[in-house]
Amino acid sequence: MDPTSRVLVLYTGGTIGMRRNARGVYEPVRGWFAEQVEKQPQLHDPTQPLFTTRPSSSGRRIHYDISAYEQPLDSANLDLSHWARFATDIERAYDDYDAFVVVHGTDTMAYTASALAFMLEGLAKPVILTGAQIPIEQLRNDALDNLLGALGIAGHYAIPEVGLYFHHKLLRGCRATKVDAIGLDAFDSPNLPPLVEVGVDVDVDWDHVLPTPTTPLKVHKTLDPHVAALRLYPGMTRRILENFLAPPLAGLVLETFGAGNAPDRSDDLIGVLREASERGVVILNVSQCLRGRVRPSYAAGQALVDAGVVPGADMTPEAALSKLAFLLGTGLPVDEVRRLAGRSLRGELTEDEPG
């Protein structure tokens, strides 16, 4: 008998399964995604039960079950409660499947991938998010290729991470960011190479894949919603920053210039940040630049550290925001949250080597 991997596909919504309505606008429609998948001959072996692929070059088949949410969502409408639901659904089915594919809208996919990476502690099976820029119902689409790629990797490679598969690449979920609103190569991982690249061959970069955990899966479902992100800009006033940092804010991702710099010629902004840190707000510094990392190499950057702001190294804003929501939701003391915010928990940042 051919070896078969079992994969659960969670269809949450997104462009991949949308249908054009009477006004000519795409919208998610209940049941439409599964109907369209069933019509794709590339996703089925007619000699096998429905939703079973043909054998791959290694002789392995993938049997996948589709669990579609009753009301599929445009990912722009997602909030933290949806992340908790996705994590809970994976937890419930964890022992019954070898891997999971989360079909998701592209707009907030990088946020969900980052959040699930932190929420699924001890993950020992692949969890891969994918979606499309063009719906699967269209003659010319990227949906089929992305879905096939995500299923293939999930069913063949024991990568114990949350990943994001798009346009022939599997990226670490908490390293991914959306970089193109109209192109098919919509996601990138600016500070970490892809974990997998799919061409004629499938090239897995095992050197960068995280080791398989030795502890059982632990799912963190409580996230602190009192987190936000703020992009610095020239001329930002003290009053604006004070209003932004006012209670009930508990955590802030501060997107700074270059290698982590902020205005320091007066105490206006730095003073506000210091005051917020002293009353317990956790502030995490990430760069506005796609590539590179926060380093307190300049006085303008060191002033932030002196004010209690945590350097976020090369984290994406998506990873930083979901990490703060996760850490603050654990109930840990603020000092411990600050310590962990600047440490790599799921491979989301590059730590300085000792020495």
Secondary structure in CASP SS format (residue, H / E / C, confidence):
PFRMAT SS
TARGET T0000
AUTHOR 0000-0000-0000
METHOD secondary structure of the structure
MODEL  1
M C 1.00
D C 1.00
P C 1.00
T E 1.00
S E 1.00
R E 1.00
V E 1.00
L E 1.00
V E 1.00
L E 1.00
Y E 1.00
T E 1.00
G E 1.00
G C 1.00
T H 1.00
I H 1.00
G H 1.00
M E 1.00
R E 1.00
R E 1.00
N C 1.00
A C 1.00
R C 1.00
G C 1.00
V C 1.00
Y E 1.00
E E 1.00
P E 1.00
V C 1.00
R C 1.00
G C 1.00
W H 1.00
F H 1.00
A H 1.00
E H 1.00
Q H 1.00
V H 1.00
E H 1.00
K C 1.00
Q C 1.00
P H 1.00
Q H 1.00
L H 1.00
H C 1.00
D C 1.00
P C 1.00
T C 1.00
Q C 1.00
P C 1.00
L C 1.00
F C 1.00
T E 1.00
T C 1.00
R C 1.00
P C 1.00
S C 1.00
S C 1.00
S C 1.00
G C 1.00
R C 1.00
R E 1.00
I E 1.00
H E 1.00
Y E 1.00
D E 1.00
I E 1.00
S E 1.00
A E 1.00
Y E 1.00
E E 1.00
Q E 1.00
P E 1.00
L E 1.00
D C 1.00
S H 1.00
A H 1.00
N H 1.00
L C 1.00
D C 1.00
L H 1.00
S H 1.00
H H 1.00
W H 1.00
A H 1.00
R H 1.00
F H 1.00
A H 1.00
T H 1.00
D H 1.00
I H 1.00
E H 1.00
R H 1.00
A H 1.00
Y H 1.00
D H 1.00
D H 1.00
Y C 1.00
D C 1.00
A E 1.00
F E 1.00
V E 1.00
V E 1.00
V E 1.00
H C 1.00
G C 1.00
T C 1.00
D C 1.00
T C 1.00
M H 1.00
A H 1.00
Y H 1.00
T H 1.00
A H 1.00
S H 1.00
A H 1.00
L H 1.00
A H 1.00
F H 1.00
M H 1.00
L E 1.00
E E 1.00
G C 1.00
L C 1.00
A C 1.00
K C 1.00
P C 1.00
V E 1.00
I E 1.00
L E 1.00
T E 1.00
G C 1.00
A C 1.00
Q C 1.00
I C 1.00
P C 1.00
I C 1.00
E C 1.00
Q C 1.00
L C 1.00
R C 1.00
N C 1.00
D C 1.00
A H 1.00
L H 1.00
D H 1.00
N H 1.00
L H 1.00
L H 1.00
G H 1.00
A H 1.00
L H 1.00
G H 1.00
I H 1.00
A H 1.00
G H 1.00
H H 1.00
Y C 1.00
A C 1.00
I C 1.00
P C 1.00
E C 1.00
V E 1.00
G E 1.00
L E 1.00
Y E 1.00
F E 1.00
H C 1.00
H C 1.00
K E 1.00
L E 1.00
L E 1.00
R E 1.00
G H 1.00
C H 1.00
R H 1.00
A C 1.00
T E 1.00
K E 1.00
V C 1.00
D C 1.00
A C 1.00
I C 1.00
G C 1.00
L C 1.00
D C 1.00
A C 1.00
F E 1.00
D E 1.00
S C 1.00
P C 1.00
N C 1.00
L C 1.00
P C 1.00
P C 1.00
L C 1.00
V E 1.00
E E 1.00
V E 1.00
G C 1.00
V C 1.00
D C 1.00
V E 1.00
D E 1.00
V E 1.00
D C 1.00
W C 1.00
D C 1.00
H C 1.00
V C 1.00
L C 1.00
P C 1.00
T C 1.00
P C 1.00
T C 1.00
T C 1.00
P C 1.00
L C 1.00
K E 1.00
V E 1.00
H C 1.00
K C 1.00
T C 1.00
L C 1.00
D C 1.00
P C 1.00
H C 1.00
V E 1.00
A E 1.00
A E 1.00
L E 1.00
R E 1.00
L C 1.00
Y C 1.00
P C 1.00
G C 1.00
M C 1.00
T C 1.00
R H 1.00
R H 1.00
I H 1.00
L H 1.00
E H 1.00
N H 1.00
F H 1.00
L C 1.00
A C 1.00
P C 1.00
P C 1.00
L C 1.00
A C 1.00
G E 1.00
L E 1.00
V E 1.00
L E 1.00
E E 1.00
T E 1.00
F E 1.00
G C 1.00
A C 1.00
G C 1.00
N E 1.00
A C 1.00
P C 1.00
D C 1.00
R C 1.00
S C 1.00
D C 1.00
D H 1.00
L H 1.00
I H 1.00
G H 1.00
V H 1.00
L H 1.00
R H 1.00
E H 1.00
A H 1.00
S H 1.00
E H 1.00
R C 1.00
G C 1.00
V C 1.00
V E 1.00
I E 1.00
L E 1.00
N E 1.00
V E 1.00
S E 1.00
Q C 1.00
C C 1.00
L C 1.00
R C 1.00
G C 1.00
R C 1.00
V C 1.00
R C 1.00
P C 1.00
S C 1.00
Y C 1.00
A H 1.00
A H 1.00
G H 1.00
Q H 1.00
A H 1.00
L H 1.00
V H 1.00
D H 1.00
A C 1.00
G C 1.00
V C 1.00
V E 1.00
P E 1.00
G C 1.00
A C 1.00
D C 1.00
M C 1.00
T C 1.00
P H 1.00
E H 1.00
A H 1.00
A H 1.00
L H 1.00
S H 1.00
K H 1.00
L H 1.00
A H 1.00
F H 1.00
L H 1.00
L H 1.00
G H 1.00
T C 1.00
G C 1.00
L C 1.00
P C 1.00
V H 1.00
D H 1.00
E H 1.00
V H 1.00
R H 1.00
R H 1.00
L H 1.00
A H 1.00
G C 1.00
R C 1.00
S C 1.00
L C 1.00
R C 1.00
G C 1.00
E C 1.00
L C 1.00
T C 1.00
E C 1.00
D C 1.00
E C 1.00
P C 1.00
G C 1.00
END
